[in-house]
Amino acid sequence: MMIIEPNEIPVIKLQSLLAGSIAPRPIALVSTIDSDGKVNLSPFSFFNSFSINPPVLVFSPSRRVRNNSTKHTYENIKSVAEACINVVNYNIVEQVSLSSTEYEKGVNEFVKAGLTEVKSMKIAPPGVLESPVRFECNVLNIIPLGNEAGAGNLVICQIMLIHLQNEILNENGLIDPDKIDLVGRLGEDYYCRTSNNSKFVVKKPLATCGIGVDSLPERIKNSSILTGNDLGKLGNLEKLPSKKEIESFIDSPEYKELIINSLNNESLHLKAQELIIKGQTKKALLLLMSI
């Protein structure tokens, strides 16, 4: 059996070992605001409930391992001690992953991820409309656990109000694990869910910023076929295809094969969705933008 002294291995290696062994971890999709009222949205898998009476949730926006910088969420709650904690289910997991992209301060991740802001009732930060459960919270305390890269900051939150979607409840008024279909974080790119096939992969966002769902043409964003997860994958591409790339794709035999028996936009969107499922996201976007 391997024996490891934590302080004798690189922090990034230790992070990987902990992420792979302490799992699955629930995901808090946390919305906050800064002192100017600008909204930030970011996911954290160092998260759980720690008290029922009073009802307390704890999450940790750790210092970045690569450069020891702190996250916008941490900076925001120091100035405005409120947070809306939204739970993450399978229907929004790709958009949530996209929201973890390190956009510059002031960029609204709701917009980039294609998620919908909903006004909170007791706090200033908005909630995520698509989340099946959201908690309006006051931040009671922030406990720094260190000053080195990778050090956590425990954010202790008291729940002030809970919002539940009716669709996730069973006949007894309790949450049905299959209906809510929560996802949990594992190591590397692995996730799991509370229904269907348990383990699946979500590729980490690009090292460079993805274009965001907001950069997609309206006819794609408003598709009646593409899901939030489909749009999240498209939004994680580094750039939109150029006019030249689209024209070249239209002239290709592959394009002609794809549009055989495609009589309308809906059928082409279904073919694009098949390409996304196969991991051919750029090709799917080329097809969608050729319409």
N, C-alpha and C positions, 0 to 999 in steps of 0.2 A: 504493500500500500504506500502511495506517495505521501510524504510528510512535507508540509510547506510552512515556512515562517512568513507571515504576511509582509513584513517589512524587508524581506530579502528578494522579493520579486517585483517587476515593474507594476505600477499602479494599473495600467491598462490590462495586464494579465490577471491581476487580482479582481478587477471589475468583471472580466469575462467569467472567471471561476464562480464568483458570487451570483452573477446573473443566471448562470447555468444550473447552479445547485439549489438556490433559494427561489423556487418557482412552483407553480405559476403565480405571478404577482398581478393583482388587479391594477387597472390603469385609471388614474385621475386625470381627466381633461379639465384643466384649471383656467378659468378666465379671470383676469384681473384688470385694473385700470391704474394709470399713473396719475400724478397730481394734476396733469392737464386734461384728464378724462380720456386719454387714448387707450384703446382696448388691446390687451394681449391674450393670446390663447396658446396653451402649451400642455403636452401630456407628460405625466410622471408615473413610473411604475414602482417607485418607492412610496407606497400608499396603502393605508388601511384604516379601519375604525378601531378606536382604542378605549372608548367609553360609551355607555348607553345613557347614564344619568349622572352628569349632563352628557348629551350626545356629542361626541368629539371625533373628528377625523384628523389624521396626521398624514402629511406628505412631505417629501424632501426634494427641493430643487438644489441638487449638488453643484459644487464648483466644477467647471469643465476640466476634464483631465488634461487636455492638450495644452491649455494656456492659463489655467487657474482663474479664469474670469467667472463672474456670477451671471445668472440668467435674468432676463427681463422680469420674469414672474417674481423672483426674490426682491429685485429692486422696487417693483410696484407695491408689493404688500408691506414694505417698510414705510412707504409714504401713505398708502391707502389700505388700512388693515381689514380688507374684505376680500372674499374669493367665492366664486361660484364653482363648485366641484361637480363636474358632469361625468357620469359613468360611460364606459365605452362598450358598445356591442358590435357584433360582426358587421352590421349594416353600414357602419361609419368608420371601420378600422383603417381603411386606406386613406381617408380624409384626415383622420387623426394622425396617422404617420406623417402625412404631408405637413400638418401643422407644426410638427417638431423641427422642420427646417429652420435654420438659424437666419431668418430674415432680419434686416436692420431694424433697430428700435423705431417704433412709430408705424411699422407695417402691420396692418390688421390681419392676423392669421385666419380669422373667420372668413374674410374675403378670399384669401389665397386658397384655403381648403374647401371653399364652397359650402360652408356651414352657415346656419341662420342664427343671427342674434335674436334673443327674446328678452324683453325687459324683465328684470328681477323686481320683486315686490318689496324686499326689505333691505337690499344692498344695492350699491351702484353698479358693480360689474354685471354684464348680461349673462344669460345662460345660453346653452346650445339647444335649440329647438329639437334637433334630431336625436338628442340623447334620451334614453328611456327613463332615466332618473337623474335629477339634478338637485344639488344641495346648496342653498344660500347660506353662507357662513361668515361669521366674524372671526378674524384672526386674533386668538388669545395671546399667543407668544411665538417667538421665533428663537430657536436655540441653535446657534452655530456649533458644529461639532469639530471644527478645526479651520485652519487657514491655508492648508495645502491643497493642491490639485486633487479633485475627487472627494473632498470633504463635504459632508451633507449639511443641510440647514433644516432642522425639524420645524415645520410649520404646523402649529397646533390650532385647529379650527373648531369652533362650536357651531353646530348646525342650528340655524334660525328658522329655516323653512325647507320642506321637501316637496318636490314636484314629481309625480308618478304618471307615466302614460297608462291609461286604462287597458290598453292592449296587452300588457305584460302580466296582468293579474289572472289568477285562476278563479274558480267558482267560489272559493272561500275568501277572496279579496287579498290573497297573498301572492307574492311574486313567483311566477312559474319559471324555472330555470331554462326550459326550452323556449319559452316565448321571449324572454329577455335576451337570451343568447349572448351573454357577456363574453368578452375575450380577456385572456390573461397573457402576460409577457413571460416568455421563456428566455433561454440564452440565444446568442447570435441573432439570426433573423426569424426565429421561431416564435409562434404564438399558439394559443389553444383557445377553444371555445366551449361553452356549456351545452352545446347541442350538435348533432350531426357528427361529421368526422372531426375529431378533436384537434389534431395538430395541423398547422398550416404555416406558410411562409409569407411574410411581408418584407419586401426588399427595403433596406434603409434608404431614406431620402438621399439625393445626390449630395456630394461634398459641396458642389456649387448649388445655388438656389434653383429649385424647379420653377417653371413659369407660373404655376398656380392655376387653379380652376378659373379664376377671374380673367385669365388671358385667353381662354378658349372662346371661339366664336359662339354667339348666342344660340345658334341652331344646334350646337353640340351640347352646351350647358342645359338647354331646355329639352333635350331628347326624352321621349317617352319610353325609350328602351334602356338607355344607359343608366346604371345605378350610381349612387354616390361613390362606391368603391371604384367603379370604372372611371369616373371623372377624377377621382383622387390619383389613380395611376397615370392618367393623361396629364394631369397637372404637375406630376413629378418629372416630366420630361424637361430637358435643359432649355429647349427652344422650340418655337413653332417651325414647321417646315417652310422653306422658302417657296416662292412661286415657281422657280425653276425645278425644285425637287418634286413639287406636285405635278407639274407638266410632264416631267420625266417618268413619274410613276404612272400617270394616265396612259402614256405611250407604251408601257411595258406589257408583255404577255400575261404577267401575273395579275395585273389590274383587270384585263379582259376576262380572265378566268374567275376573278372574284365577283364581277358584276353579272355573270351569266345567271339568268333567271331572277335577277334583282329588278323588280318592276317599280319599286318606289323607295323613298328614303328610309322607311321603316325596315325593309328587308336589308338595306345596306348597313343600317345601324346594328342590326342583328349580326351581320357578318363581321362588323368592326368589333362587336362585343366578343365574338368567338376568338378573334385575333388577340384581344386583351387577355382573355383567359389563358391563351397559349403563351403569353409572355411577349407577344409581338406588338408592343404598345405603339412604337413609332409608326409601324405599318398601318395600324388601326387609325391613327390620327391622319396619316396620308389619305387613307380611304375616305374618312369623314370629311376632310377638307377638299376632296375632289368633287364632292356632290355639288 
